[in-house]
Amino acid sequence: MLAAMITDVDRDWLARAVDLARQALDAGDEPYGSVLVGADGTELFADHNRISGGDATRHPEFAIARWAAGNLTAQGRADAVVYTSGEHCAMCSAAHGWVGLGRIVYAASSAQIGRWRAELGHPPAAVNAIPVQDVVPGIVVDGPDEEQGARVKELVARMPR
């Protein structure tokens, strides 16, 4: 599907997602945060990475998919938007697709984050970065965003190696 343009409203929600990513980093986790916004523009659910306890599946996008599956109608999920600091991993992309969530807007792409991690000497991710559109056919995805992506890059630079 064709991507829409990132709007000022989208950028405000991306800033919220990146703030959550900063909270994750400050709590000892990897810096990723996401927000689920309903069709009426209200925040429905927000979370950040919680993998430091040993469960590598505790990504905010996965938590959003699980929450949405239990709390929204199929139409409500399709009309919702997920704003996230970093593009979904393959696991989170699949969860997003399986529950039928709508548009994704991200601050930084998986490819960007992978490059930054490599430049900073971080080990590679445990799974390959696959663009969301390669996992979820027809999904509308917008990103990266230059301003919020720069904030994500600063957070990645603060991650312990």
C-alpha positions in Angstrom: 0.0 0.0 0.0 1.0 3.6 -0.5 2.4 5.4 2.5 0.8 8.5 3.8 2.7 11.6 4.8 3.9 12.0 8.4 2.0 14.9 9.8 2.6 17.2 12.8 0.1 15.1 14.8 2.1 12.0 13.9 5.3 13.7 15.0 3.7 14.5 18.4 2.9 10.8 18.9 6.3 9.8 17.7 7.8 12.1 20.3 5.7 10.2 23.0 7.0 6.9 21.7 10.6 8.1 21.8 10.0 9.4 25.4 8.9 5.9 26.3 12.1 4.6 24.7 14.1 6.9 26.9 12.2 5.6 29.9 13.1 2.0 28.9 16.8 2.9 28.6 16.7 4.7 31.9 15.2 1.5 33.4 18.0 -0.7 32.0 16.2 -1.9 28.9 16.9 -1.4 25.2 15.4 2.0 24.1 12.2 1.1 22.3 8.7 2.5 23.0 5.4 2.4 21.3 1.9 4.0 21.6 -1.4 2.7 20.2 -3.8 5.6 19.2 -7.4 5.1 18.4 -9.2 6.5 15.4 -10.5 9.3 17.6 -7.0 10.4 18.4 -6.8 9.1 22.0 -4.0 7.1 23.5 -5.3 3.5 24.1 -2.1 1.8 25.3 1.6 2.6 25.6 4.6 0.6 26.7 8.3 0.3 26.3 10.8 -2.6 26.1 10.9 -4.9 29.1 13.4 -7.5 28.0 16.0 -6.9 30.8 14.3 -9.6 32.9 15.3 -12.2 30.4 12.2 -12.5 28.2 13.3 -11.2 24.8 9.7 -11.2 23.6 8.7 -8.3 25.9 8.6 -5.7 23.1 6.1 -2.9 23.3 4.7 -3.6 19.8 3.9 -7.2 20.8 2.3 -5.9 24.0 0.2 -3.5 22.0 -1.0 -6.4 19.7 -2.0 -8.5 22.6 -3.8 -5.7 24.3 -5.6 -4.7 21.1 -6.7 -8.3 20.5 -8.4 -8.4 23.9 -9.8 -4.9 24.0 -10.7 -3.6 20.6 -13.1 -4.8 17.9 -11.7 -5.8 14.5 -12.6 -2.4 13.1 -11.1 -0.6 16.1 -7.8 -2.4 15.5 -7.9 -1.7 11.8 -8.5 2.0 12.5 -5.8 2.4 15.2 -2.3 3.6 14.5 0.9 2.3 16.2 3.6 5.0 16.8 6.9 3.5 17.6 10.5 4.6 18.2 11.9 1.9 16.0 10.4 -0.2 13.1 8.8 -3.4 14.3 11.0 -6.5 14.4 9.7 -9.6 12.5 8.0 -11.0 15.7 6.2 -7.7 16.3 5.3 -7.2 12.7 3.7 -10.7 12.6 1.7 -10.0 15.8 0.6 -6.6 14.4 -0.6 -8.4 11.2 -2.3 -11.3 13.0 -4.5 -9.1 15.1 -5.3 -6.8 12.2 -3.9 -3.5 13.5 -3.7 -0.5 11.1 -1.0 1.9 10.1 2.4 2.0 11.7 4.5 5.2 12.0 8.1 4.8 13.1 10.9 7.3 14.1 13.8 5.1 12.9 13.9 2.1 10.6 15.4 -1.3 11.5 18.1 -0.7 8.9 19.1 2.6 10.5 19.1 1.1 14.0 21.2 -1.8 12.7 23.7 0.5 11.2 24.0 2.7 14.3 24.4 -0.4 16.5 27.2 -1.7 14.2 28.9 1.7 14.2 28.8 1.8 18.0 30.2 -1.7 18.4 27.0 -3.4 19.6 26.5 -7.0 18.8 24.0 -7.7 15.9 20.4 -8.4 16.8 19.3 -12.0 17.5 17.1 -12.0 14.4 17.3 -10.5 11.0 15.7 -7.1 10.4 12.9 -7.6 7.9 10.8 -4.6 6.7 7.3 -4.6 8.1 5.9 -4.6 4.6 7.7 -7.8 3.9 6.0 -9.5 6.8 2.5 -7.9 6.6 1.2 -7.6 3.1 -0.6 -4.3 2.4 0.2 -2.6 5.7 0.5 1.2 5.6 3.9 2.1 7.1 5.4 5.6 7.4 8.9 6.4 8.5 11.5 7.2 9.3 11.2 10.7 10.7 14.3 12.8 10.7 13.8 14.7 14.0 12.6 11.8 16.1 15.0 9.4 14.4 17.9 11.6 15.6 16.6 11.2 19.1 16.5 7.4 18.7 20.1 7.5 17.5 21.1 9.4 20.6 19.4 6.7 22.7 21.1 3.9 20.8 24.4 5.6 21.5 23.7 5.5 25.2 23.0 1.8 25.2 25.6 -0.3 27.1 27.5 -2.7 24.9 
